[in-house]
Amino acid sequence: MPAHAAPLSSLQVGDVALTWLPDGIHHVRPLEQYDNGNQRLWDENPQVIDDEGWLVMSIGGLLVRSAGRCALIDLGFGPRAVDDIGPLTGGRHHGDMYGGELLTSLRRAGLEPEDIDAILISHMHPDHLGWVVTERAGVAAPVFPNARFHLGAREWEYWNSGPEAHTHKAPAEVQMQVIADRLHLMPDGDGPVPGVTAMGTPGHTPGHMSFVVSGGSERAIVLGDAIHCPVEIGAPQLDFVFDVDPGAARRAKEAIARELEKPDTHLVGGHFPEAVFGRLLRGEGRRYVQLYGT
């Protein structure tokens, strides 16, 4: 069965409720995004490929409801479409990347933008910042007017003064300004909202953060872009084309995998197709991901 973007779904982690809020989808050619892979690897994993041979990557944000707080981890791509992102070839495929559904998904979960009081950013690539700001009568305004932004200090510094600052990969100036006006810089191990702890996983970007959600005896690790595709779990040699530091990214993936092997630990893979919630298993001498509901 060909792969599709993950739908709205929920996972209870002790007393913390997680809800995946779809925003859109990204289609990529697997051999171009992972140039140290091979076609056989993808032929053996048809569950992540659509009927035209594209690797399907979901886009969205994660709603966290904990101790009366409502937070979002990442903000999707926003209401736009891009035909060509990075080293893609083969022409348009339903829009190579598009968003626009996150606020509808949030309302389906019973909330309005005003209900969100914290936004946790794994890193500052455009498919994670899409709903920072909106235009109202020609004036830029925050989409989530009551929310404070939480992100890693190294990530903030990189996009302000690093080698990719002010390039096409960087956040828009208006996004940076909205974030700066209500910014909390997280160190590794910070707890921006009850039950959520920041976990430094640099490599994809220098200040990339994953997040550990804890409730009772359970926990869930929100991967961000430390792991883009479930196939990476069983094929640690894969390097994602946009990783700033591939060596650090591989070390981060290994550290995450060790954590996922611990008891009562779920994973949340925000770019995974079909489902974002699952767990890591071992069998026949290898690691693999079991996604819930697939």
C-alpha positions in Angstrom: 0.0 0.0 0.0 1.6 3.4 -1.0 2.6 5.8 1.8 0.7 8.9 2.7 1.1 11.7 5.2 0.3 10.9 8.8 -3.2 11.9 9.9 -4.3 13.7 13.1 -3.7 11.2 16.0 -3.0 11.2 19.7 -0.9 9.4 22.3 -1.3 9.5 26.0 2.0 9.4 28.0 1.0 9.1 31.6 -0.9 12.3 32.4 0.5 14.1 29.3 -1.6 14.2 26.1 0.2 14.4 22.7 -1.7 15.1 19.5 -0.1 15.2 16.0 -1.4 18.2 14.1 -0.9 17.7 10.3 0.1 20.7 8.2 1.1 19.2 4.9 3.5 16.9 3.1 6.9 16.8 1.5 7.8 14.4 -1.4 11.5 13.6 -2.0 13.5 11.3 -4.1 15.1 8.9 -1.5 18.5 8.5 -3.4 18.8 12.3 -3.6 18.0 12.9 0.1 20.2 10.0 1.2 23.0 9.9 -1.3 24.9 7.2 0.6 22.0 4.8 0.4 21.1 2.5 -2.4 17.9 1.5 -4.4 17.8 -1.9 -2.8 17.3 -0.4 0.7 14.3 1.6 -0.5 12.9 -1.4 -2.4 13.0 -3.3 0.9 11.0 -0.5 2.6 8.0 0.2 0.4 6.0 1.3 3.4 7.6 4.8 3.2 7.3 5.2 -0.6 4.3 6.3 -2.5 3.0 4.9 -5.8 5.3 7.1 -7.9 8.5 6.2 -6.1 8.7 9.3 -3.8 9.7 9.1 -0.2 6.8 10.6 1.8 7.6 13.0 4.6 4.8 14.3 6.9 4.8 17.9 8.0 3.1 19.3 11.1 3.4 20.2 14.7 2.9 18.3 18.0 0.4 19.6 20.6 1.4 18.9 24.2 -1.2 19.2 26.9 0.4 18.9 30.4 -0.6 20.3 33.8 -3.0 22.8 32.4 -0.5 24.1 29.8 -0.9 23.9 26.0 2.3 23.9 24.0 3.3 23.2 20.4 6.5 21.5 19.3 7.3 22.9 15.9 5.0 24.8 13.5 4.9 23.1 10.1 5.5 24.8 6.8 2.7 27.2 6.8 0.1 28.2 4.1 2.4 27.9 1.0 3.7 25.5 -1.5 7.2 25.1 -3.0 7.8 23.2 -6.2 11.6 22.6 -5.7 13.3 22.4 -2.3 16.9 21.5 -2.5 18.2 18.7 -4.8 14.9 17.5 -6.0 14.4 16.4 -9.6 11.6 14.8 -11.6 9.2 17.7 -11.7 6.3 18.7 -9.4 4.6 15.9 -7.5 1.4 17.3 -5.9 3.7 20.2 -4.8 7.1 19.0 -3.6 6.4 20.6 -0.2 3.2 22.3 1.0 1.5 23.2 4.2 -1.5 25.1 5.4 -3.5 22.7 7.5 -2.1 23.2 11.0 -4.7 25.7 12.4 -7.5 23.5 11.0 -5.9 20.5 12.8 -5.5 22.5 16.0 -9.2 23.4 15.9 -10.1 19.8 15.3 -8.2 19.1 18.5 -10.5 21.6 20.3 -8.2 24.6 20.6 -7.6 28.0 19.1 -4.3 29.8 18.5 -4.9 31.9 21.6 -4.9 28.8 23.8 -1.3 28.0 23.0 1.1 29.4 25.7 4.4 27.9 24.7 6.1 27.0 21.3 9.1 24.7 21.4 11.3 24.8 18.3 13.5 21.9 17.5 15.4 23.9 14.9 14.8 26.8 12.6 14.3 25.3 9.1 11.3 26.7 7.3 9.2 23.5 7.6 9.3 24.0 11.4 8.5 27.7 11.5 5.7 28.0 9.0 3.1 29.5 11.5 5.2 32.0 13.4 3.6 35.0 11.8 0.7 35.9 9.6 -0.3 39.0 7.5 -3.4 40.8 8.7 -4.4 43.8 6.6 -0.8 44.1 5.4 0.6 44.0 8.9 2.6 41.1 10.3 1.2 39.6 13.5 2.0 36.5 15.6 -0.2 33.6 14.8 -0.1 32.5 18.5 -0.4 35.8 20.4 0.0 34.4 23.9 2.9 32.0 23.3 6.5 32.3 24.3 9.1 30.7 22.0 11.7 28.3 23.4 14.7 27.2 21.4 18.4 26.4 21.8 20.8 29.2 22.3 23.3 27.7 19.7 20.5 27.4 17.2 19.5 31.0 17.6 23.1 32.2 17.3 23.6 30.1 14.2 20.7 31.7 12.3 21.7 35.1 13.4 25.4 35.1 12.8 26.4 31.7 11.4 27.4 30.9 7.8 23.8 30.3 6.7 22.4 33.4 8.3 20.5 35.6 5.8 20.6 32.9 3.1 17.5 31.3 1.6 17.6 28.6 4.2 17.4 31.1 7.1 14.1 32.2 8.7 12.5 35.3 7.3 13.4 38.6 9.0 9.8 39.0 10.2 9.8 35.5 11.8 13.1 36.3 13.6 11.6 39.5 15.0 8.4 37.8 16.2 10.5 35.1 17.9 13.0 37.6 19.4 10.2 39.6 21.0 9.2 36.6 23.2 12.2 34.4 23.2 13.5 32.0 25.9 16.8 30.3 25.0 16.9 26.7 26.2 20.0 25.0 27.5 20.3 21.2 27.1 18.1 19.7 29.9 15.8 22.7 30.2 12.2 22.1 31.1 10.2 24.7 29.2 6.8 23.2 30.1 5.8 20.6 32.8 6.7 17.1 31.7 8.9 18.2 28.7 12.7 18.3 28.8 15.0 19.6 26.0 17.6 17.2 24.8 20.4 18.5 22.6 20.8 16.5 19.4 23.1 18.6 17.2 24.1 17.6 13.7 21.1 18.3 11.4 21.7 21.9 12.6 24.2 23.0 15.2 21.7 23.7 17.9 19.0 21.1 17.1 16.9 20.0 20.0 14.8 16.9 20.5 12.4 16.7 23.4 11.6 14.1 26.1 8.0 14.0 27.3 7.6 12.3 30.6 4.4 11.2 32.3 4.2 8.6 35.1 6.3 5.6 34.2 6.2 6.4 30.5 8.0 8.8 28.2 8.1 9.8 24.5 11.1 11.2 22.6 10.1 13.8 20.0 12.8 13.4 17.4 12.5 16.7 15.5 14.8 16.3 12.4 17.4 14.2 14.2 15.7 11.3 12.4 13.6 12.1 9.4 12.5 8.6 8.3 12.0 5.3 10.2 14.3 3.5 7.8 17.2 5.5 9.3 16.8 3.5 12.6 17.9 0.3 10.9 20.4 1.9 8.4 22.5 4.2 10.6 24.9 4.8 7.6 22.3 7.1 6.0 23.1 10.8 6.0 20.4 13.3 5.3 21.4 15.8 2.6 20.7 18.9 4.7 22.6 17.8 7.8 25.1 20.5 8.6 27.4 18.1 10.4 26.8 14.5 9.3 29.1 13.0 11.8 27.4 14.8 14.7 24.0 13.8 13.2 25.0 10.1 13.2 26.1 10.3 16.8 22.8 12.0 17.8 20.8 9.2 16.1 22.8 6.6 17.9 22.2 8.4 21.3 18.5 8.6 20.5 18.3 5.0 19.6 19.9 3.9 22.9 17.3 6.0 24.7 14.5 4.5 22.7 15.5 1.0 23.7 14.8 1.8 27.3 11.5 0.4 28.7 8.2 2.3 28.3 9.6 4.7 25.7 7.7 5.9 22.7 8.9 7.9 19.7 7.4 10.8 17.8 8.8 11.1 14.3 7.4 14.3 12.9 8.4 13.5 9.3 7.4 9.8 9.4 4.7 8.7 6.9 1.5 7.0 7.9 1.9 7.5 11.6 4.2 9.6 13.8 3.9 7.6 17.1 5.6 4.3 17.6 8.4 2.5 19.3 11.8 1.0 18.6 12.2 -2.8 18.5 15.0 -5.2 17.9 14.8 -8.3 15.8 17.2 -10.5 13.7 20.1 -8.4 15.0 18.8 -5.1 13.9 16.7 -2.1 15.1 13.5 -1.2 13.5 10.5 1.1 14.1 6.9 -0.2 14.8 4.5 2.7 14.1 1.2 2.6 16.0 -1.9 2.0 13.9 -0.1 0.8 10.8 
